[in-house]
Amino acid sequence: MTNRQVNKLAMYFVVLAVADKFAAVFGTIPAAVRLITKLKGIVAEIKSRSGEVDQGTSGETNAKGKAEDEMSEAVSILVGSLHAFAVDAKDEELMQKSDVVDSDIDRKRDAEKGKYCTSLVDIVEEHKAGLVEWGVTDEGIAEARSLIKAYEDSLGKAGSAKSGQTGGRQSITALFRSADLLLNMQLDKTVAQLKNAELSREYDAARVIKDVAATRKGGGSSSPDAGGASPGQGA
């Protein structure tokens, strides 16, 4: 992992520690519990894959891998906005349907990912009238559909004999992106809704990215936002 990713991962761990400390408070909102569980899963997967990232994989450099990452990112952003809208509206059914991050997309078989993403975008489009304030536009929906098509087109070019295999390739970057979307679009707002002063104070402190990577090397600063970092910036 890069130093930036090491620092972010450390922030995720502190956030999860706060979540464990205030488990009873989070437990008052079932959707909040699901968000914490999902974040724990993403963090666990980042840890398990961190040793592989330096070796590199051809899937991250070929056209299919690039198309998949772009599709997953675009769809996850749309669905993240939908989920935030559902949480705000306290729509439990829509919360469950939209409880998706791009690592969920990655787990699908290659041949199923395009159809799955299309179904997610269809749900977003059904609710687009209420999603304007959440940043969802017709252009964004159209772009996501275009990226889905580009991914599906790439399957044949990438040697589609592999297209039936489980989509286990999840780049470290995609996992960090999933965690950031979950925090920025969902968990941050959920914590605000809980209206617990002590939780909010500790959570806000936990969301500050510190330069632990430099500290481990015996140099650099351990102060908040070292290097100009701020919570939720790209991995």
N, C-alpha and C positions, 0 to 999 in steps of 0.2 A: 504494500500500500504506500501511497504518497504520504508525506508529512501531514498534508491537509486532511487526508482521510483518517490517519491515526488520531488527529485532534478531534475530528468529528465523532469517531467511534467512542472516544473517551467521553464526549458530551452525551452521547446516547446512553452510555452506562450510568452516568449521573442522573439523567432523566428517569431511567428505569428504577434507580435506587429511591428517588423521590416518589415514584409511583407505588413502589412497595411500601414505603413508609405511610403513605396516605391511601392505602388500598381500600379502607372502609369508606373513605370519601368518594373515590372513583366508583366504588361498588353501588353507589346510589343511581348511577346512570349506566345501564347495560351496554350501551354503545361505547362508553369510555373504557369499560373493561375489555371489550373486543379490540379497541385500538391499542391498548397496552399489550395485549396478547400478540397482536400482529407485529408490533414493534419489536417485541422480544424475539419473535421468529425471524425477522429480518436481521436483527443484530447477531443472532446465533449463526445464521447463514453467512454473514460477512466474516465472522470469526473462522468458520470452517473453511472458507474459500480464500482467506487472506494469504495463506501459504502458497496458493497456486498462481496468484496474479503476476508475480515476477516472471514466471515461465512463459506466459502469454499463450493465447490460443488462436488458431487460424480463424475460428468463428467470429472473433472480434474484429478481424480485418477484412474478411471477404464481404461481398455485396450483400449476401443474405444476412449476415450478422449485423451489418450497418442498418439494413432495412428493418430488421426486427427491433433493434434498439430505438430507432426513430418512431416506429409504429407504437411500441410500448409506451414511450414517453408521452406522445401526443394523446393517446387514449387514457393513460393514467391521469394526466392533468385534467382532462374533461370529467372523468369519473370522480376524481378527487373533489372537483367543484360541486358535482352532483351530490356527493356524500356530505359535504359541508352544508349544502342547502337542506338536505334531508335531516341532518342533525338539528339545524336551526328550526326546521318545521316540525320536529319531533315525529317524523314519519318513519316508524319502525320498519315497515315493509320495504320502503325505498332505501333506508339505511342498510338493510341486509343485502339488497340487490347491488348497491353501489360500494359495498365494503371490499374494494379491490385495489391492489397496488400492482406495479408491473412485474413483481416477482411471481404473482399469481398467474399472469399471462405467460411468463417464461416456463411454468411447469406444464403447460399444455403441450400436447404433441404438435410438431411443426405444422402438420396439415390441418390442425384444429384451431390454431392461433388466430388466423384471419377471421374465421367465422365467429369465434368467441369475441374478438375485438369489435366486429360489426354489431353483434348483439348488444354490447355495452354502449356503443355510440348511438344505437337505435333508442336505448332507454334515455340517454342524455337528450336526444332530439325531441323525444316525447315531452320533456319537461323544460325545453329551452326558454319558454316564455318567462319562467320564474328564475332563470339562471343568469340573466343579463348582469345583475349586480355582482355576480360571482365570476364575471369575466368570460362567460361562454358566449361565443358569437357564431353566426352562420359560417363565417370564414374558417373559424377554428374547427368546426364540425366537418366542413368540406375537406380541410387539410388532413384531418385524421382519416377520413375515408380514402383519400388519395394515397396516404402512406400505407394503409391496409392493402390496397391494390398493389402498390409497389412491392410490399413484402410477399404477397401471394405470387406475383410475377417472378420474384427472385428464387422461389423454390425450385422451379424447373431449371434455372440457370446454375444453381448450386449443386446439382447432382441430387435429384429428388429421391434417389434410393434411400437417403437418410431422412426424408421428410416424415416418415412414420415413426421415427424414434422419439422417445420422450424428450421434450425440450428442457434438458437439464442445464444447458448453458446459461448461466446467469452471471453477467459480468459484475465485477465489484462496483463499477460505476453505476450500473442499473440498480443495484441493491441500495447504494447510498441515495440515489435519486428517489427510490421508493420511500426510504426512511424520511427524507426531507419533505416529500409531499405529504406524508402522513402527519408529520409534526406541524408543518406550516399551514396546511389546509384543513386539518381536522383536530389534532390533539391540542394545539395552542388555543383554539376557539372553545374547545370543550372545557378546558381548565378555566377559562374566563367565565363560562356559564355556571361552573360549580360555585363561584362566589365565596371561596374560602380564602381568607387573607393570608393565613400561614402557608397554605399550599401554593398560592399564587406567588408569594415571595420566594419560596424555595425552588419552585419550578422555573421562574424567571432567571434565578441565579444559575440553575442547572443548564439552561439553554445557552449560556455564554460559552463560546468555543475558546479554549485555552491552548497555548502552545506547548502541550505535553510532549510532543515529538522532539522539540529542541531540548527540552529539559532532560529527557532520557539520554540525550547525547552529551549532556554536560554543559550545554550552552544555551543561549537564547533566553527569552523571557517566558515566564509562566503566568503573565498577567492576562486578564480577560481580553479576548479579541486580538490576540497577538497577530501581527502581520496584516492588520486591517480586516480580519475575519469577522463575520457576524453570523448569528444563527440562521440556518436555512440556506446559505449560499450553496452553489453547485459544488459537487465532490471534486 
